[in-house]
Amino acid sequence: MDGDQANGQTQGTGRRALLGAAALGAGGAVLGLPGTARAAVSRTAGHGGRGLKSLPVPTIIGHRGASGYRPEHTFGSYDLALDLGADVVEAGDLVPTRDGHLVCRHEPEIGGTTDVASHPEFAGRRTTKVLDGVATTGWFTEDFTLAELKTLRAVERIPANRPHNTLYDGRWEIPTFEEVLKWQDEQTRKRGRQVWIYPETKHPTYFRKLGLGLEERVAKLLRKYGKDGRNSPVILQSFEPTSIQRLNRLVDNPLVVLLSSANSRPYDFVEADDPRTVADLITPKGLREIAGYAQGIGPTLDLVVPRKADGTLGEPTTLVSDAHRVGLVLHPYTMRNENPFLPAEYRKGSAADAYGDVFGAYKAYFATGIDGVFTDNADTGLLARADFLKD
């Protein structure tokens, strides 16, 4: 292992123990408890303790806010996620501006999530770049100053699935991460409960090569607002393990490694000629290594319960038990209500914007013992959790 990993293992032990205790103490499924006992354990998971141990299990995480109902990564979406009862809000996916500010966008390319195409003054900024090995055409946050980005407004990213969300196109601007941290404090005071956020470093290798390193900027803001401790209500995540290792050296926040499809390779591995794939990372050996510098994993739902050739759910993998064995929690992604995003047996009809039997899908995933889930529809997730805890 390289020096970064060794340092990460040394510094991550205390936080890993803390989060491992939360997983074992709150997630009764880890211990193989029957349904009633598991429900009793889960109902009390959100009481007492500090840090992640204070969160209910399964945790309902508002994915980019309430993006099933509002354009994602806007304060309209974040506010609604809290109104709907989300335990944690994923605010936001962090990408930099040309002048070094962090803003919340799903991707640095903003043609699909803002009205930039309708701004003639920015027509010349449209370009093609190679983003993590893929040629991508559009407008990129790193080519705009913050002041310029603030002249844009957010739009719905997937209007074919969410035509009703287009009602809100143009209403909200792009938030900065610093604005999110202030919003978190304001909402905590307003609502009388601690608001949690779950930001992600996006394409950190790509941005570091541009001289716009993300982790140091994230750490600086967290320190400024006193949110860089092990019990701070800010969980940090990334698809690049080395980004999490770097954050592990900079802050004490809970850290989560995101995991894409089994045959994919994190882009920092590609750049470093590391041949490992996600399949290697989810072996017992790979999970032990992750547990040396992180406290959780965010796998795709398909890594927890694979889909068969016909799109229906197969048998659950051992990922949940393997991760819990080394003290890692699992927050898979992403539950959405619309048909195209659901396993085949839970779809109702074929309309792209119609809801399927998402409650049935939640039941199947919760039964695996996952510690939480990202969802575009926090209200649905909370009802599904209530159903699960009654069984």
Phi, psi and omega per residue, in radians:
M1 nan 2.632 -3.118
D2 -1.467 3.049 -3.066
G3 -1.077 -0.654 -3.137
D4 -1.044 -0.770 -3.110
Q5 -1.166 -0.685 3.135
A6 -1.087 -0.771 3.111
N7 -1.101 -0.698 -3.136
G8 -1.094 -0.686 -3.130
Q9 -1.147 -0.693 -3.130
T10 -1.139 -0.789 -3.032
Q11 -1.418 -0.327 -3.039
G12 -1.541 -0.141 -2.971
T13 -1.049 -0.835 -3.087
G14 -1.071 -0.783 -3.128
R15 -1.190 -0.633 3.140
R16 -1.109 -0.727 3.120
A17 -1.092 -0.713 3.136
L18 -1.067 -0.853 -3.088
L19 -1.280 -0.589 3.074
G20 -1.059 -0.693 3.103
A21 -1.106 -0.656 3.111
A22 -1.117 -0.742 -3.121
A23 -1.134 -0.771 -3.084
L24 -1.339 -0.563 -3.117
G25 -1.385 -0.537 -3.047
A26 -1.792 -0.601 -3.059
G27 -1.581 1.478 -3.061
G28 -0.991 -0.454 -3.131
A29 -1.082 -0.464 3.127
V30 -1.050 -0.632 -3.073
L31 -1.574 0.065 3.122
G32 1.271 0.497 -3.133
L33 -1.244 2.612 3.038
P34 -1.144 2.932 -3.027
G35 -0.958 -0.809 -3.089
T36 -1.116 -0.784 3.139
A37 -1.153 -0.678 3.124
R38 -1.092 -0.726 3.136
A39 -1.093 -0.727 -3.133
A40 -1.104 -0.737 3.112
V41 -1.112 -0.799 -3.055
S42 -1.148 -0.640 -3.118
R43 -1.109 -0.525 -3.100
T44 -1.637 -0.002 -3.029
A45 -1.103 -0.512 -3.064
G46 -1.539 0.114 -3.084
H47 -1.925 2.340 3.125
G48 1.342 3.013 3.131
G49 1.304 3.040 3.130
R50 -2.295 2.956 3.105
G51 1.086 -2.526 -3.065
L52 -1.090 -0.415 3.121
K53 -1.169 -0.236 3.129
S54 -1.477 -0.136 -3.087
L55 -1.504 2.464 3.053
P56 -1.110 2.715 3.099
V57 -2.253 2.250 -0.036
P58 -1.211 2.401 -3.136
T59 -1.344 2.315 3.099
I60 -1.737 1.999 -3.043
I61 -1.896 2.085 3.140
G62 -1.278 1.857 -3.036
H63 -1.256 1.925 -3.065
R64 0.998 0.510 -3.099
G65 1.712 -2.290 3.046
A66 -1.961 1.114 -2.958
S67 -1.271 -0.100 2.972
G68 -1.287 -0.241 -3.022
Y69 -2.231 -0.290 -3.118
R70 -2.478 2.683 3.052
P71 -0.938 2.316 -2.975
E72 -1.152 2.727 3.103
H73 0.894 0.904 2.973
T74 -2.287 2.790 3.077
F75 -1.167 -0.430 3.013
G76 -1.090 -0.732 3.118
S77 -1.232 -0.743 -3.130
Y78 -1.139 -0.795 3.137
D79 -1.044 -0.777 -3.091
L80 -1.150 -0.636 3.100
A81 -1.005 -0.739 3.096
L82 -1.194 -0.715 3.113
D83 -1.029 -0.629 -3.115
L84 -1.389 -0.191 3.057
G85 1.807 0.206 -3.138
A86 -0.963 2.417 3.095
D87 -1.263 -0.598 -3.097
V88 -2.465 2.553 3.093
V89 -2.043 2.223 3.094
E90 -1.381 1.461 -3.124
A91 -2.172 1.788 -0.057
G92 -2.532 -2.931 2.953
D93 -1.408 2.113 -2.937
L94 -1.751 2.169 3.062
V95 -2.346 2.667 -3.054
P96 -1.658 2.749 2.968
T97 -1.613 3.002 3.132
R98 -1.053 -0.590 -3.125
D99 -1.670 0.346 2.898
G100 1.537 0.146 3.076
H101 -1.484 2.640 3.068
L102 -1.678 2.245 3.096
V103 -2.166 2.875 -3.045
C104 -1.811 1.824 3.054
R105 -2.493 2.565 3.124
H106 -1.054 -0.642 3.131
E107 -2.467 2.760 3.036
P108 -1.123 -0.476 3.074
E109 -1.369 2.124 -2.959
I110 -1.996 0.223 3.131
G111 -1.105 -0.552 -3.098
G112 -1.608 -0.152 -3.078
T113 -2.132 0.039 3.067
T114 -2.425 3.054 3.111
D115 -1.614 0.419 -3.061
V116 -0.989 -0.571 -3.108
A117 -1.130 -0.371 -3.133
S118 -1.623 0.106 3.102
H119 -1.771 1.765 -3.097
P120 -1.050 -0.482 -3.126
E121 -1.162 -0.284 -3.135
F122 -1.936 0.189 -3.111
A123 -1.017 -0.632 -3.113
G124 -1.278 -0.151 3.131
R125 -1.468 -0.209 -3.132
R126 -1.151 2.277 -3.037
T127 -2.702 3.018 3.059
T128 -2.020 2.251 3.110
K129 -2.246 2.809 3.043
V130 -1.706 1.881 -3.098
L131 -1.868 1.938 -3.087
D132 0.886 0.783 3.058
G133 1.484 -0.013 -3.081
V134 -2.045 2.207 3.085
A135 -1.162 2.163 -3.056
T136 -2.295 2.261 -3.113
T137 -1.924 2.365 3.095
G138 2.759 -2.617 3.118
W139 -1.988 2.369 -3.002
F140 -2.088 2.417 -3.068
T141 -1.001 -0.579 -3.072
E142 -1.253 -0.096 3.083
D143 -1.742 0.101 -3.107
F144 -2.180 2.529 2.936
T145 -1.347 2.869 3.097
L146 -1.069 -0.721 -3.137
A147 -1.030 -0.689 3.112
E148 -1.183 -0.759 -3.138
L149 -1.092 -0.564 -3.118
K150 -1.206 -0.203 3.060
T151 -1.464 -0.172 3.139
L152 -1.569 2.860 3.073
R153 -2.291 2.611 -3.080
A154 -1.337 2.603 3.047
V155 -2.320 2.855 3.128
E156 -1.146 2.316 -3.063
R157 -1.387 -0.617 -3.088
I158 -2.193 1.223 -3.046
P159 -1.094 -0.449 3.124
A160 -1.135 -0.570 3.108
N161 -1.577 -0.421 -3.045
R162 -2.348 1.096 -3.102
P163 -1.061 -0.546 -3.120
H164 -1.167 -0.449 3.138
N165 -1.212 -0.363 -3.132
T166 -1.157 -0.277 3.037
L167 -0.960 -0.523 -3.036
Y168 -1.737 0.099 3.096
D169 -0.999 2.344 3.072
G170 1.511 -0.035 -3.058
R171 -1.428 -0.643 -3.002
W172 -2.094 2.596 3.098
E173 -1.549 3.130 3.119
I174 -1.452 2.150 3.136
P175 -1.369 2.629 2.944
T176 -1.615 2.813 3.103
F177 -1.144 -0.623 3.109
E178 -1.131 -0.683 3.061
E179 -1.096 -0.654 3.106
V180 -1.101 -0.745 3.137
L181 -1.113 -0.673 3.070
K182 -1.194 -0.742 3.090
W183 -1.017 -0.725 3.126
Q184 -1.003 -0.794 3.129
D185 -1.159 -0.734 3.134
E186 -1.093 -0.772 -3.128
Q187 -1.217 -0.578 3.078
T188 -1.083 -0.769 3.099
R189 -1.164 -0.779 -3.071
K190 -1.126 -0.709 -3.015
R191 -1.658 -0.146 3.102
G192 1.202 0.402 3.060
R193 -2.595 2.673 -3.111
Q194 -1.199 2.153 3.052
V195 -1.554 2.267 3.123
W196 -1.840 2.527 3.037
I197 -2.215 2.844 -2.958
Y198 -2.489 1.116 -3.066
P199 -1.255 2.745 -3.119
E200 -2.190 2.390 2.964
T201 -1.436 2.130 -3.080
K202 -1.733 2.262 3.068
H203 0.840 0.896 -3.035
P204 -1.087 -0.620 3.118
T205 -1.132 -0.785 3.117
Y206 -0.977 -0.831 -3.082
F207 -1.294 -0.558 3.107
R208 -1.111 -0.658 3.122
K209 -1.177 -0.365 3.082
L210 -1.566 0.041 -3.101
G211 1.380 0.357 -3.109
L212 -2.130 0.936 -3.104
G213 -0.941 2.324 -3.050
L214 -1.463 -0.733 -2.939
E215 -1.092 -0.745 3.129
E216 -1.111 -0.642 3.116
R217 -1.187 -0.722 3.084
V218 -1.072 -0.852 -3.103
A219 -1.064 -0.709 -3.119
K220 -1.069 -0.762 -3.139
L221 -1.215 -0.697 3.117
L222 -1.088 -0.711 3.103
R223 -1.136 -0.712 -3.125
K224 -1.010 -0.662 -3.089
Y225 -1.762 0.216 3.075
G226 1.133 0.624 -3.064
K227 -2.140 0.642 -3.070
D228 -1.976 0.349 -3.100
G229 -1.756 2.975 -3.078
R230 -1.182 -0.434 3.099
N231 -1.762 0.160 3.138
S232 -1.187 2.530 -3.088
P233 -1.439 0.765 3.136
V234 -2.347 1.943 3.075
I235 -1.714 2.274 -3.122
L236 -1.848 2.475 -3.071
Q237 -2.441 2.736 3.070
S238 -2.845 2.625 3.009
F239 -1.378 -0.191 -3.128
E240 -1.851 1.959 -3.113
P241 -0.955 -0.623 -3.121
T242 -1.192 -0.445 3.052
S243 -1.179 -0.720 3.098
I244 -1.172 -0.678 3.087
Q245 -1.092 -0.700 3.119
R246 -1.149 -0.757 3.102
L247 -1.097 -0.604 3.139
N248 -1.062 -0.510 3.125
R249 -1.487 -0.321 -3.034
L250 -1.718 -0.577 -3.067
V251 -2.440 2.942 3.131
D252 -1.855 0.201 -3.122
N253 -1.099 2.708 2.956
P254 -1.073 2.443 -3.009
L255 -2.208 2.503 -3.078
V256 -2.348 2.303 3.057
V257 -1.645 2.114 3.086
L258 -1.432 2.509 -3.057
L259 -2.285 2.112 3.130
S260 -1.528 -2.735 -3.071
S261 -1.074 2.686 -2.999
A262 -1.017 -0.595 -3.078
N263 -1.579 0.063 -3.134
S264 -1.509 2.842 3.086
R265 -2.141 2.268 3.018
P266 -0.944 2.480 -3.008
Y267 -1.183 -0.484 3.058
D268 -1.149 -0.507 3.042
F269 -1.196 -0.709 3.116
V270 -1.045 -0.822 -3.118
E271 -1.126 -0.556 -3.099
A272 -1.637 0.119 -3.082
D273 0.991 0.578 3.024
D274 -1.488 2.044 -3.017
P275 -1.331 -0.119 -3.041
R276 -1.163 2.597 3.064
T277 -1.951 3.086 3.057
V278 -1.037 -0.589 3.099
A279 -0.997 -0.617 3.100
D280 -1.254 -0.602 -3.097
L281 -1.246 -0.425 -3.101
I282 -1.715 0.172 2.948
T283 -1.303 2.827 3.068
P284 -0.928 -0.689 3.108
K285 -1.133 -0.806 -3.139
G286 -1.107 -0.690 3.129
L287 -1.185 -0.640 3.076
R288 -1.081 -0.683 3.118
E289 -1.135 -0.790 3.110
I290 -1.036 -0.697 -3.124
A291 -1.141 -0.230 3.072
G292 -1.310 -0.330 -3.108
Y293 -2.391 -0.041 -3.131
A294 -2.372 2.915 -3.125
Q295 -1.961 -0.134 -3.120
G296 -2.787 2.968 3.029
I297 -2.233 2.630 3.086
G298 -2.115 1.408 -3.100
P299 -1.431 2.810 2.916
T300 -1.112 2.658 3.089
L301 -1.040 -0.513 -3.132
D302 -1.190 -0.377 3.054
L303 -1.332 -0.371 3.113
V304 -1.529 -0.841 3.071
V305 -2.321 1.787 -3.116
P306 -1.134 2.710 3.032
R307 -1.697 2.495 3.093
K308 -1.369 3.075 -3.076
A309 -1.019 -0.528 -3.121
D310 -1.531 0.107 3.089
G311 1.528 -0.036 3.085
T312 -1.505 2.884 -3.108
L313 -1.300 2.426 3.046
G314 -1.678 -2.673 3.122
E315 -1.466 2.445 3.095
P316 -1.038 2.570 3.050
T317 -1.421 -3.118 3.077
T318 -1.595 0.208 -3.028
L319 -1.026 -0.746 -3.097
V320 -1.074 -0.896 -3.113
S321 -1.177 -0.649 3.129
D322 -1.124 -0.735 -3.140
A323 -1.208 -0.762 3.121
H324 -1.078 -0.577 -3.114
R325 -1.075 -0.517 3.119
V326 -1.812 0.252 3.022
G327 1.478 0.277 3.128
L328 -1.669 2.433 2.986
V329 -1.583 2.801 -3.131
L330 -2.146 2.159 3.042
H331 -2.138 1.426 -3.103
P332 -1.195 2.883 3.117
Y333 -2.361 2.706 -0.201
T334 -2.273 2.344 3.052
M335 -1.525 2.229 3.084
R336 -2.323 2.628 -3.045
N337 -1.380 -0.426 -2.983
E338 -1.330 2.590 -3.096
N339 -0.796 -0.908 -2.991
P340 -1.065 -0.353 -3.067
F341 -1.651 -0.078 -3.054
L342 -1.724 2.684 2.976
P343 -0.978 2.619 -2.955
A344 -0.974 -0.657 -3.053
E345 -1.270 -0.170 -3.131
Y346 -1.851 0.112 3.100
R347 -1.466 2.602 3.082
K348 -2.144 1.855 -3.057
G349 1.297 -2.830 -3.061
S350 -2.212 0.062 -3.105
A351 -1.140 2.334 -3.064
A352 -1.189 -0.400 -3.108
D353 -1.895 0.145 -3.127
A354 -1.570 2.581 3.108
Y355 -1.421 2.493 3.024
G356 -1.795 -2.860 3.118
D357 -1.466 1.245 -3.076
V358 -1.193 -0.472 3.112
F359 -1.129 -0.663 3.071
G360 -1.103 -0.681 3.120
A361 -1.169 -0.753 3.092
Y362 -0.987 -0.779 -3.105
K363 -1.021 -0.737 -3.141
A364 -1.131 -0.730 -3.115
Y365 -1.294 -0.739 3.125
F366 -1.072 -0.570 -3.113
A367 -1.114 -0.302 3.140
T368 -1.352 -0.238 -3.122
G369 1.650 0.253 3.086
I370 -1.047 2.669 -3.048
D371 -1.577 -0.146 -3.131
G372 3.035 3.126 -3.134
V373 -2.719 2.512 2.980
F374 -1.410 2.362 3.127
T375 -2.507 2.506 3.053
D376 -1.365 -0.200 -3.032
N377 -2.288 1.452 -3.022
A378 -1.076 -0.623 -3.138
D379 -1.096 -0.725 3.094
T380 -1.105 -0.749 3.130
G381 -1.070 -0.686 3.133
L382 -1.182 -0.693 3.072
L383 -1.127 -0.710 3.123
A384 -1.118 -0.676 3.101
R385 -1.133 -0.740 3.116
A386 -1.053 -0.730 3.073
D387 -1.051 -0.785 -3.101
F388 -1.092 -0.740 -3.088
L389 -1.290 -0.296 3.077
K390 -1.391 -0.468 -3.034
D391 -1.181 nan nan
